[in-house]
Amino acid sequence: MTAVAKDDLAALREGAAFCSPDQRFLVRATGADVVTWLDRLLSLPVADLAAGGVVDACLMDGKGKLRTDLRVVAPGAPADGLLLDLPLSHREALLRLLDMYVIKEDVAFADLSTELRSASLVGPKAAEVLRAAGVEPPEAGRVACPSEDVFVLPTMLAAAGYDLFFDGAVGRDLVDGLFAAGAVRTDAAALRVARVVDGVAWFADDLATDVIPLEANLDARVSIHKGCYPGQEVVARILNLGQVARRLLRLAADGEHALEPGTELVDADGKAVGTLTSCAHDPDTGRTHALAFVKRKGWAEGTTLTAGDATFTVLGPSAG
């Protein structure tokens, strides 16, 4: 695990931290059929999306396994085109996947990953700093477009903050304004620590391999009431007939432990009950925090589980 500066964490937890983790990218989706096409594919409806709106959804396969998490963003009238906010770690595979789903529909894509930079402004003073830089912070489910090719959304990384996408030249004034208003440049490693401590699942780390959204507590991003979409039958069956066999949980252990993703978790009887997906040491508390998929017998808060040389305590489910 990469060592994290306490000053970086202080900015995240007490102020407004500016970080460029390069973890997401935008695709512009256009065409006469783009809204209806997306509405048939995604786990939440986009047919009623209005200008300035954002929908957090999932794209699943027919077995209910997550192919990607994404945000559908409507900077203007949806019929004029939408933006898809996707994980950069799987850019090439996702671009191929989107093309595969287009059969005869009038839908076209433009990869904006080389045109728009991405960054995050995170912390309890993020809204204050953003407002001081001349941008009214968007509410949940909304996007702010202060100028052409600048998009500001509520962050996916933490409880408070914003994700920014901007053209390097056009967004320079905005970034300068953020620093002038008190934003502190922060290393991506600190942002990762804050994310894991807060229990926020990340696609590349926690969600990319054979995950059903309900296993990762993403219930709010799926619907059993909208029209049919890939994976809906699996989601409906789980919600109506039972529950998932494993869940993504938050764990914590005293001390610093360097544990790799995929490390096995065992219970007090020495039986395997899960695997770690993310792990990060918090120098402020001296504890190691983790996210892990755990079988049902290990779900209760306070349960003790062991991974490598660490003894973890279950804190509860991951953030949805």
C-alpha positions in Angstrom: 0.0 0.0 0.0 1.2 3.5 -0.8 2.0 5.7 2.2 -0.4 8.6 2.5 0.5 12.0 3.8 -1.6 13.2 6.8 -1.8 16.7 5.3 -3.6 15.2 2.3 -6.1 13.4 4.5 -6.6 16.6 6.5 -7.6 18.4 3.3 -10.1 15.6 2.4 -11.6 15.5 5.9 -11.5 19.1 7.0 -11.3 21.3 3.8 -11.5 20.9 0.1 -9.0 18.6 -1.7 -8.4 18.8 -5.4 -7.3 15.5 -6.9 -6.8 14.2 -10.5 -7.1 10.4 -10.1 -8.0 9.8 -13.8 -10.5 7.1 -12.9 -13.5 8.1 -15.1 -14.0 9.2 -18.7 -16.9 10.5 -20.7 -18.5 9.2 -23.9 -20.8 11.4 -25.9 -23.8 9.4 -27.2 -25.9 10.9 -30.0 -28.5 9.9 -32.5 -32.2 9.8 -33.0 -32.5 6.6 -30.9 -30.1 7.3 -28.2 -32.6 7.8 -25.4 -34.8 4.8 -26.2 -31.7 2.6 -26.8 -30.3 3.4 -23.4 -33.6 3.0 -21.7 -33.8 -0.6 -23.0 -30.3 -1.4 -21.7 -30.0 0.2 -18.3 -31.2 -0.7 -14.8 -33.0 2.6 -14.3 -35.2 4.6 -16.7 -33.7 7.4 -18.7 -36.7 8.1 -20.9 -37.9 10.9 -18.6 -34.4 12.4 -18.1 -34.6 16.2 -18.4 -32.0 18.7 -19.2 -29.5 19.0 -16.4 -30.4 15.6 -15.0 -28.1 12.7 -14.0 -29.1 9.0 -13.6 -26.8 6.6 -11.8 -27.4 3.1 -13.3 -26.0 -0.3 -14.0 -25.4 -2.2 -17.2 -25.7 -5.9 -16.6 -25.5 -9.1 -18.6 -28.4 -11.6 -18.9 -27.2 -13.3 -15.7 -27.5 -10.1 -13.7 -23.7 -9.6 -13.5 -22.5 -6.0 -13.6 -20.8 -5.1 -16.9 -20.2 -1.5 -15.7 -21.6 1.1 -13.4 -22.3 4.4 -15.2 -23.9 7.8 -15.0 -26.1 9.1 -17.8 -25.7 12.9 -18.0 -28.0 15.3 -19.9 -26.1 18.6 -20.2 -28.9 19.9 -22.5 -32.0 18.4 -24.0 -31.5 14.6 -24.0 -32.6 14.3 -27.6 -29.5 16.5 -28.5 -27.2 13.9 -27.0 -26.1 12.4 -23.7 -22.9 11.9 -21.8 -21.9 8.5 -20.3 -19.6 8.6 -17.3 -17.7 5.4 -17.3 -14.7 3.8 -15.5 -11.4 4.6 -17.3 -9.8 1.3 -16.2 -12.0 -0.6 -18.7 -12.2 2.1 -21.4 -11.4 -0.1 -24.5 -13.6 -3.0 -23.4 -16.5 -0.7 -22.6 -16.3 1.1 -26.0 -16.4 -2.3 -27.7 -19.4 -3.3 -25.5 -21.3 -0.1 -26.4 -20.8 -0.7 -30.1 -21.9 -4.4 -29.7 -25.2 -3.3 -28.3 -26.0 -1.1 -31.3 -27.8 -3.2 -33.9 -29.9 -1.1 -36.2 -30.4 1.9 -33.9 -29.4 5.4 -34.9 -26.8 5.8 -32.1 -23.2 7.0 -32.4 -20.4 7.4 -29.8 -17.5 9.8 -29.3 -14.8 8.9 -26.8 -13.9 12.1 -24.9 -11.1 10.7 -22.8 -8.4 12.5 -24.7 -10.3 15.8 -24.9 -11.5 16.2 -21.3 -9.5 15.9 -18.1 -11.1 14.5 -15.0 -10.6 15.6 -11.4 -12.4 15.6 -8.1 -13.0 18.2 -5.5 -13.7 16.4 -2.2 -14.3 17.5 1.4 -16.7 19.3 3.7 -15.7 22.7 2.2 -16.0 21.6 -1.4 -19.3 23.3 -2.0 -18.0 26.5 -0.4 -14.8 26.5 -2.6 -16.7 25.7 -5.8 -19.1 28.5 -5.1 -16.2 30.9 -4.5 -14.8 29.9 -7.8 -18.0 31.0 -9.5 -19.8 27.7 -9.9 -23.1 27.0 -8.1 -22.7 23.4 -6.8 -25.1 21.0 -8.4 -27.6 19.1 -6.2 -27.8 15.3 -6.2 -29.0 14.0 -9.5 -28.0 17.2 -11.4 -25.0 18.4 -13.5 -23.7 22.0 -13.6 -22.2 23.2 -16.9 -20.6 26.6 -16.1 -19.1 26.8 -19.6 -18.6 24.8 -22.7 -16.9 21.5 -22.2 -16.9 21.9 -18.4 -19.2 19.5 -16.4 -19.5 19.3 -12.6 -21.3 16.4 -10.9 -21.8 15.3 -7.3 -18.9 13.0 -6.6 -19.0 9.2 -6.7 -16.0 9.0 -4.4 -17.2 10.3 -1.1 -20.1 11.8 0.8 -19.2 15.4 0.0 -17.7 16.7 -3.1 -17.8 17.0 -6.9 -16.4 15.3 -10.0 -15.2 17.6 -12.7 -14.6 17.0 -16.4 -13.1 19.9 -18.4 -11.2 20.8 -21.5 -7.6 21.6 -20.5 -7.7 25.1 -21.8 -11.4 26.0 -21.0 -11.1 24.6 -17.5 -7.9 26.3 -16.5 -9.7 29.3 -15.1 -12.0 27.1 -13.1 -9.1 25.1 -11.6 -7.1 28.3 -10.8 -10.2 29.6 -9.2 -10.6 26.6 -7.0 -7.0 26.9 -5.7 -7.5 30.6 -5.1 -10.6 29.8 -3.1 -8.6 27.4 -0.8 -8.6 24.0 -2.6 -5.5 21.9 -1.7 -3.9 19.6 -4.3 -4.0 16.1 -2.9 -2.5 12.8 -4.0 -4.8 10.1 -5.4 -3.6 7.7 -2.7 -5.2 9.8 0.0 -8.5 9.9 -2.0 -8.3 6.1 -2.1 -7.9 5.8 1.7 -10.9 8.1 2.2 -13.0 6.1 -0.2 -12.2 2.8 1.4 -12.7 4.2 4.9 -16.1 5.5 3.8 -17.0 2.2 2.3 -17.5 3.4 -1.3 -17.2 0.6 -3.8 -15.1 1.4 -7.0 -15.6 -0.4 -10.3 -12.0 -1.3 -11.1 -11.3 -2.6 -7.5 -14.6 -3.9 -6.1 -17.2 -4.3 -8.8 -15.5 -5.5 -12.0 -15.6 -9.3 -11.6 -18.9 -11.3 -11.6 -20.8 -9.0 -9.2 -24.6 -8.7 -9.0 -25.4 -5.1 -8.1 -27.5 -6.2 -5.1 -24.4 -7.9 -3.7 -22.7 -4.6 -3.6 -25.6 -2.8 -2.0 -26.4 -0.9 -5.2 -30.2 -1.5 -4.8 -31.0 2.1 -5.5 -29.4 1.7 -9.0 -31.7 -1.1 -10.2 -35.4 -1.3 -10.7 -37.9 -4.1 -11.0 -40.6 -1.8 -12.3 -39.3 -0.3 -15.5 -39.4 -2.1 -18.8 -37.3 -5.2 -19.4 -33.5 -4.8 -19.4 -30.6 -7.3 -19.3 -30.4 -8.8 -15.8 -33.8 -7.7 -14.6 -35.2 -11.2 -14.1 -32.3 -12.1 -11.8 -32.7 -8.9 -9.8 -36.5 -9.4 -9.5 -36.0 -13.0 -8.4 -33.5 -12.0 -5.6 -35.7 -9.2 -4.4 -38.9 -11.3 -4.4 -37.8 -14.7 -3.3 -34.8 -14.2 -1.1 -31.5 -12.4 -0.7 -28.0 -12.6 -2.0 -25.6 -15.2 -0.7 -22.8 -12.6 -0.2 -22.5 -8.9 0.4 -19.9 -6.2 0.1 -19.0 -5.2 3.7 -16.8 -2.6 5.4 -14.1 -4.0 7.7 -11.4 -2.6 10.0 -8.4 -3.9 11.7 -6.0 -2.4 14.2 -2.5 -1.7 12.9 -1.1 -1.5 9.4 -1.4 -4.5 7.1 -0.4 -4.9 3.5 -3.0 -7.2 2.0 -3.6 -7.7 -1.7 -7.1 -7.9 -3.3 -8.3 -11.4 -3.4 -6.9 -12.3 0.0 -9.1 -14.9 1.6 -11.1 -14.1 4.8 -11.8 -16.9 7.3 -14.0 -17.0 10.3 -13.3 -18.1 13.9 -13.7 -21.7 12.8 -11.1 -21.3 10.1 -13.7 -21.6 7.3 -13.4 -19.4 4.2 -16.2 -16.8 4.2 -15.1 -14.2 1.7 -12.3 -12.2 -0.1 -10.9 -8.7 0.2 -11.4 -6.3 -2.8 -9.9 -3.1 -1.4 -7.5 -2.4 1.5 -6.1 0.9 2.8 -4.2 2.0 5.9 -5.5 5.2 7.6 -2.6 6.9 9.3 -5.0 9.2 11.3 -6.4 6.3 13.2 -3.7 3.7 12.8 -6.2 1.2 11.4 -6.4 -0.8 8.2 -9.8 -0.5 6.4 -11.1 -2.9 3.8 -14.0 -3.8 1.6 -14.7 -7.5 1.1 -17.4 -9.8 -0.3 -18.5 -11.9 2.7 -20.9 -14.9 2.9 -24.1 -14.5 4.9 -22.8 -16.1 8.1 -20.3 -13.2 8.4 -22.6 -10.3 7.9 -23.4 -9.3 11.5 -21.7 -6.1 12.7 -18.9 -6.9 15.2 -18.1 -10.3 13.6 -14.4 -11.1 13.7 -12.7 -12.3 10.4 -9.1 -13.0 9.7 -7.1 -12.2 6.5 -3.4 -12.8 6.4 -1.9 -11.3 9.6 -4.9 -9.0 10.2 -7.9 -9.5 12.4 -10.8 -7.6 11.0 -14.1 -6.5 12.6 -17.2 -6.2 10.4 -18.5 -2.6 10.5 -21.5 -3.0 8.2 -22.4 -2.9 4.5 -20.6 -0.8 1.9 -22.1 2.5 0.8 -24.7 2.0 -1.9 
